[in-house]
């Protein structure tokens, strides 16, 4: 892409803009600063976001968005009904007449969505995969150095002339969500420690008994209150955590939270302890203190982001391997509760949270 064509992006004043970032939870959160930057740059534009239906609760009511376009990922199946459903979705995108579409996902399905909008300007990442780059009119070449996912995406906003420092995270929660969170946490002593033991990859799941060791120490040494969070699929892991906690008291809300309710809970606790998974990044976006546990992935690329965010990573020979399955799992024992506790204690002893939830 020539410098002249990329420079032309800075002069754009679009009326209708479509952002495409369907998944995952953490990836969507990482793109929030791009949205806020573009809203500041184009205050009068209509901004829409294509997102997987299961994540739309994260975007509904967002102060920088005008429209949420839910995509039913389950419709992606090789059948007549599946093909027809996808076709109707793509036709509906076309009818919205966007004049600028930005693909922040960079995969085949997001590239097809980008092309289907028919927008005269279609922007994507130069490193987009699965052939999606051929769906764009402009490709933004990102810096080759290893940078965090948030900073990587912000280079897209910067290409349009958007202000990207400091990155701004805005998380939409309603009054009902905040009231619910207040009731859940009301009787817990301070400091309140939220614990998320789940993760989609087996190799990201630090064992529940390791979490329990840190949690017990927080209760016994600091008088902490514990709240256990997670999705319904995390129930077996939460039960294992509770078994390892023994007589230590806790409040279990696993499977009871919508995404806005989880954000509201995260915004009210003193520290959020989690594996490398979506809820960790959602909690970080609220401005609360978070501590991420990294066994097979890299905090430099996808660590929790912000002034209140810390992480502890495994130092095994293969880290970070980024593999979803591993027969050894040496990282799980090499990353000891003592190492995690040292950082967690530092956070509990530090100053007030820099909360930013909107």
C-alpha positions as CSV (number, residue, x, y, z in Angstrom):
1,X,0.0,0.0,0.0
2,X,1.5,3.3,-1.0
3,X,2.2,6.0,1.5
4,X,-0.1,8.3,-0.5
5,X,-3.1,6.0,-0.2
6,X,-2.5,5.5,3.5
7,X,-2.1,9.3,4.0
8,X,-5.6,9.7,2.4
9,X,-7.1,7.9,5.4
10,X,-6.3,10.9,7.6
11,X,-8.6,13.1,5.5
12,X,-11.6,10.9,5.7
13,X,-14.8,12.2,7.3
14,X,-17.1,9.2,7.1
15,X,-20.8,9.3,7.9
16,X,-21.4,5.6,8.5
17,X,-18.7,3.4,9.9
18,X,-18.7,-0.3,10.6
19,X,-16.2,-1.9,12.9
20,X,-15.9,-5.7,12.6
21,X,-14.5,-7.5,15.6
22,X,-16.8,-10.5,16.3
23,X,-14.8,-12.3,19.0
24,X,-13.4,-13.2,21.5
25,X,-14.3,-11.5,24.8
26,X,-10.7,-10.4,25.4
27,X,-10.2,-9.4,21.8
28,X,-13.3,-7.2,21.8
29,X,-12.2,-5.5,25.1
30,X,-8.8,-4.9,23.6
31,X,-10.5,-3.0,20.7
32,X,-12.4,-0.6,23.0
33,X,-9.7,2.1,22.8
34,X,-10.0,2.1,19.0
35,X,-13.7,2.7,19.2
36,X,-13.2,5.6,21.7
37,X,-10.5,7.1,19.6
38,X,-12.6,7.1,16.5
39,X,-15.6,8.5,18.3
40,X,-13.5,11.5,19.4
41,X,-12.2,11.8,15.8
42,X,-15.6,11.6,14.2
43,X,-18.1,12.8,16.8
44,X,-21.0,13.0,14.2
45,X,-20.5,9.7,12.5
46,X,-22.7,6.7,12.9
47,X,-20.5,4.0,14.5
48,X,-21.7,0.3,14.3
49,X,-19.9,-2.9,15.5
50,X,-20.4,-6.4,14.3
51,X,-20.0,-8.8,17.2
52,X,-20.8,-12.4,18.0
53,X,-24.3,-12.6,19.4
54,X,-23.1,-14.0,22.7
55,X,-20.9,-10.9,23.3
56,X,-23.4,-8.2,22.4
57,X,-24.2,-7.6,26.0
58,X,-20.7,-6.1,26.2
59,X,-21.6,-3.5,23.6
60,X,-25.2,-2.8,24.2
61,X,-25.4,0.7,25.8
62,X,-21.8,1.5,25.1
63,X,-21.6,5.3,25.1
64,X,-19.4,5.5,21.9
65,X,-21.6,3.2,19.8
66,X,-24.7,3.9,17.8
67,X,-25.5,0.4,16.7
68,X,-24.6,-3.2,17.6
69,X,-24.9,-5.8,14.8
70,X,-25.1,-9.3,16.3
71,X,-23.7,-12.2,14.2
72,X,-25.0,-15.7,15.0
73,X,-21.8,-17.7,14.8
74,X,-23.8,-21.0,15.1
75,X,-25.1,-20.2,11.6
76,X,-21.6,-21.0,10.1
77,X,-22.4,-24.6,9.1
78,X,-22.2,-26.4,5.8
79,X,-25.9,-26.8,5.2
80,X,-28.6,-25.2,3.1
81,X,-30.0,-23.4,6.1
82,X,-26.6,-22.3,7.3
83,X,-25.6,-20.9,3.9
84,X,-29.0,-19.1,3.6
85,X,-28.6,-17.6,7.1
86,X,-25.2,-16.2,6.4
87,X,-26.4,-14.9,3.0
88,X,-29.2,-13.0,4.7
89,X,-26.8,-11.5,7.2
90,X,-24.4,-10.4,4.5
91,X,-27.2,-8.8,2.5
92,X,-28.4,-7.0,5.6
93,X,-24.9,-5.6,6.0
94,X,-24.9,-4.3,2.4
95,X,-28.2,-2.6,2.9
96,X,-26.8,-0.5,5.8
97,X,-24.7,1.5,3.2
98,X,-21.6,2.0,5.2
99,X,-19.0,4.3,3.6
100,X,-16.1,3.0,5.8
101,X,-15.6,-0.5,7.1
102,X,-12.7,-1.5,9.4
103,X,-11.8,-5.1,10.0
104,X,-10.1,-5.5,13.3
105,X,-10.3,-9.3,13.3
106,X,-8.3,-10.2,10.2
107,X,-9.8,-13.6,9.5
108,X,-11.6,-15.1,6.5
109,X,-15.1,-14.6,7.9
110,X,-14.4,-11.0,9.0
111,X,-12.9,-10.3,5.6
112,X,-16.0,-11.6,3.9
113,X,-18.2,-9.4,6.1
114,X,-16.0,-6.4,5.3
115,X,-16.3,-7.0,1.5
116,X,-20.1,-7.6,1.9
117,X,-20.7,-4.2,3.3
118,X,-19.9,-2.7,-0.1
119,X,-18.2,0.3,1.6
120,X,-16.0,2.2,-0.8
121,X,-13.2,2.3,1.8
122,X,-12.5,-1.1,3.5
123,X,-9.5,-1.1,5.9
124,X,-7.8,-4.1,7.5
125,X,-4.5,-5.2,9.0
126,X,-1.6,-6.0,6.7
127,X,-1.0,-9.1,8.7
128,X,-4.6,-10.4,8.2
129,X,-4.8,-14.1,7.7
130,X,-6.8,-16.7,5.6
131,X,-6.9,-14.4,2.6
132,X,-8.9,-11.7,4.3
133,X,-6.5,-9.0,3.2
134,X,-7.8,-9.3,-0.4
135,X,-11.1,-7.9,0.9
136,X,-9.6,-4.5,1.7
137,X,-9.0,-1.4,-0.3
138,X,-6.4,-0.3,2.3
139,X,-4.1,-2.4,4.5
140,X,-2.4,-0.9,7.5
141,X,1.1,-2.2,8.0
142,X,1.6,-2.5,11.7
143,X,5.0,-2.3,13.4
144,X,7.1,-5.5,13.3
145,X,8.1,-5.3,17.0
146,X,6.3,-7.3,19.5
147,X,3.6,-5.1,21.1
148,X,0.6,-5.6,23.2
149,X,-2.7,-6.4,21.3
150,X,-4.2,-3.1,22.5
151,X,-1.3,-1.0,21.1
152,X,-1.3,-3.1,17.9
153,X,-5.0,-2.3,17.3
154,X,-4.5,1.4,18.2
155,X,-2.2,1.8,15.2
156,X,-5.3,1.4,13.1
157,X,-7.0,4.4,14.8
158,X,-3.7,6.3,14.5
159,X,-3.7,5.8,10.8
160,X,-6.9,7.8,10.6
161,X,-5.4,10.6,12.7
162,X,-7.0,9.5,16.0
163,X,-5.5,10.3,19.4
164,X,-4.4,7.1,21.0
165,X,-2.7,8.2,24.2
166,X,-3.8,7.5,26.7
167,X,-5.9,4.5,25.6
168,X,-9.4,4.9,26.8
169,X,-11.5,1.9,28.0
170,X,-15.2,2.5,28.5
171,X,-17.3,-0.4,29.8
172,X,-21.1,-0.1,29.7
173,X,-22.9,-1.3,32.8
174,X,-26.4,-0.3,33.9
175,X,-27.8,0.8,37.2
176,X,-29.3,-2.7,37.7
177,X,-26.0,-4.3,37.1
178,X,-24.3,-2.1,39.7
179,X,-27.1,-2.7,42.2
180,X,-26.8,-6.4,41.7
181,X,-23.0,-6.4,42.2
182,X,-23.4,-4.3,45.3
183,X,-25.8,-6.8,46.8
184,X,-23.6,-9.7,46.0
185,X,-20.5,-8.2,47.6
186,X,-22.2,-6.4,50.5
187,X,-21.3,-8.8,53.3
188,X,-17.8,-9.6,52.2
189,X,-14.9,-8.1,54.2
190,X,-12.3,-5.9,52.5
191,X,-10.1,-6.4,50.6
192,X,-12.3,-8.4,48.3
193,X,-10.5,-10.8,46.0
194,X,-12.4,-12.1,42.9
195,X,-11.1,-15.4,41.5
196,X,-11.5,-16.7,38.0
197,X,-10.2,-20.2,37.5
198,X,-11.5,-20.9,34.1
199,X,-9.9,-20.6,30.6
200,X,-10.8,-22.1,27.3
201,X,-7.4,-23.7,26.7
202,X,-6.3,-26.5,29.0
203,X,-2.8,-25.0,29.0
204,X,-4.0,-21.7,30.4
205,X,-5.7,-23.3,33.4
206,X,-3.5,-22.9,36.5
207,X,-4.8,-25.6,38.8
208,X,-7.6,-24.8,41.2
209,X,-5.6,-26.0,44.2
210,X,-2.9,-23.5,43.3
211,X,-5.5,-20.7,43.3
212,X,-6.8,-22.0,46.6
213,X,-3.4,-21.8,48.2
214,X,-3.2,-18.1,47.3
215,X,-6.8,-17.4,48.3
216,X,-6.4,-19.0,51.7
217,X,-3.3,-16.9,52.4
218,X,-5.2,-13.7,51.4
219,X,-8.0,-14.6,53.9
220,X,-5.7,-15.6,56.7
221,X,-3.0,-12.9,56.3
222,X,-5.2,-10.0,55.1
223,X,-8.7,-10.9,56.1
224,X,-9.8,-10.9,52.5
225,X,-13.3,-11.8,51.3
226,X,-13.5,-14.1,48.3
227,X,-15.9,-14.1,45.3
228,X,-15.7,-16.9,42.8
229,X,-16.6,-16.0,39.2
230,X,-16.9,-17.9,35.9
231,X,-19.1,-19.2,33.2
232,X,-21.4,-22.2,33.6
233,X,-18.8,-24.3,31.8
234,X,-16.3,-23.4,34.6
235,X,-18.5,-25.1,37.3
236,X,-16.2,-28.2,37.7
237,X,-13.2,-26.0,38.2
238,X,-15.0,-23.8,40.7
239,X,-16.2,-26.8,42.6
240,X,-12.5,-28.1,42.7
241,X,-11.5,-24.7,44.0
242,X,-14.1,-24.7,46.7
243,X,-13.1,-28.2,47.8
244,X,-9.4,-27.0,48.1
245,X,-10.5,-23.9,50.1
246,X,-11.8,-26.0,52.9
247,X,-13.4,-24.0,55.7
248,X,-12.4,-20.6,54.2
249,X,-15.6,-18.7,53.4
250,X,-16.5,-17.5,49.9
251,X,-19.4,-16.2,47.7
252,X,-20.0,-18.3,44.5
253,X,-21.5,-16.4,41.5
254,X,-20.1,-18.7,38.8
255,X,-22.7,-18.9,36.0
256,X,-24.8,-16.1,37.4
257,X,-23.3,-13.1,35.7
258,X,-24.0,-11.5,32.4
259,X,-21.1,-9.7,30.9
260,X,-22.3,-6.3,32.3
261,X,-22.8,-7.8,35.7
262,X,-19.3,-9.4,35.7
263,X,-17.9,-5.9,34.8
264,X,-19.9,-4.4,37.6
265,X,-18.5,-7.0,40.1
266,X,-15.0,-6.5,38.8
267,X,-15.3,-2.7,39.2
268,X,-16.1,-3.1,42.9
269,X,-13.6,-5.7,44.1
270,X,-10.1,-4.8,45.3
271,X,-8.3,-7.3,43.1
272,X,-9.2,-9.7,40.3
273,X,-7.1,-12.8,40.1
274,X,-7.4,-14.8,36.9
275,X,-5.9,-17.0,34.2
276,X,-5.3,-15.5,30.8
277,X,-8.9,-15.3,29.6
278,X,-11.6,-12.8,28.6
279,X,-12.8,-11.9,32.1
280,X,-9.3,-10.9,33.1
281,X,-9.2,-8.3,30.3
282,X,-12.8,-7.1,31.1
283,X,-11.8,-6.6,34.7
284,X,-8.7,-4.7,33.7
285,X,-10.8,-2.4,31.4
286,X,-12.9,-1.3,34.4
287,X,-9.7,0.0,36.1
288,X,-9.7,-2.4,39.0
289,X,-6.5,-4.1,40.1
290,X,-5.9,-7.3,38.3
291,X,-3.3,-10.1,38.4
292,X,-3.1,-12.4,35.4
293,X,-1.5,-15.8,35.6
294,X,0.3,-16.8,32.4
295,X,1.4,-20.4,31.9
296,X,1.7,-20.8,28.1
297,X,1.0,-17.4,26.7
298,X,2.9,-14.1,26.7
299,X,2.0,-11.1,28.9
300,X,3.9,-8.9,26.5
301,X,1.3,-9.6,23.8
302,X,-1.9,-10.3,25.7
303,X,-1.3,-9.4,29.3
304,X,-3.8,-7.4,31.3
305,X,-3.5,-3.8,30.2
306,X,-3.4,-0.6,32.3
307,X,-1.8,1.0,35.3
308,X,-3.5,-1.4,37.8
309,X,-2.6,-4.5,35.8
310,X,0.1,-7.0,36.8
311,X,1.0,-10.5,35.6
312,X,3.0,-13.5,36.7
313,X,4.4,-15.8,34.0
314,X,5.9,-19.3,34.0
315,X,9.6,-19.5,33.4
316,X,9.7,-23.1,32.0
317,X,12.0,-23.7,29.0
318,X,9.1,-23.8,26.5
319,X,7.3,-20.7,27.6
320,X,5.5,-19.0,26.0
321,X,4.5,-22.0,23.8
322,X,1.0,-20.8,22.8
323,X,-0.1,-24.4,22.5
324,X,-3.6,-25.5,23.5
325,X,-2.7,-29.0,24.6
326,X,0.5,-30.3,26.2
327,X,1.3,-33.7,27.7
328,X,3.9,-32.2,30.1
329,X,2.2,-29.1,31.7
330,X,5.4,-28.4,33.6
331,X,4.4,-24.7,33.8
332,X,1.6,-25.5,36.2
333,X,3.9,-26.6,39.0
334,X,6.8,-24.3,38.1
335,X,4.6,-21.3,38.6
336,X,4.2,-21.6,42.4
337,X,1.6,-20.0,44.6
338,X,4.4,-18.3,46.5
339,X,5.4,-16.4,43.3
340,X,1.8,-15.4,42.7
341,X,1.3,-14.4,46.3
342,X,4.3,-12.0,46.3
343,X,2.8,-10.0,43.5
344,X,-0.7,-10.2,44.8
345,X,0.4,-8.9,48.2
346,X,2.2,-6.0,46.6
347,X,-1.0,-5.0,44.9
348,X,-3.1,-5.3,48.0
349,X,-0.6,-3.1,49.8
350,X,-0.5,-0.4,47.0
351,X,-2.7,2.6,46.7
352,X,-6.3,3.0,45.4
353,X,-7.6,1.5,42.2
354,X,-7.7,3.8,39.2
355,X,-11.2,2.9,38.3
356,X,-12.4,4.0,34.8
357,X,-15.7,2.2,34.3
358,X,-18.3,4.4,32.6
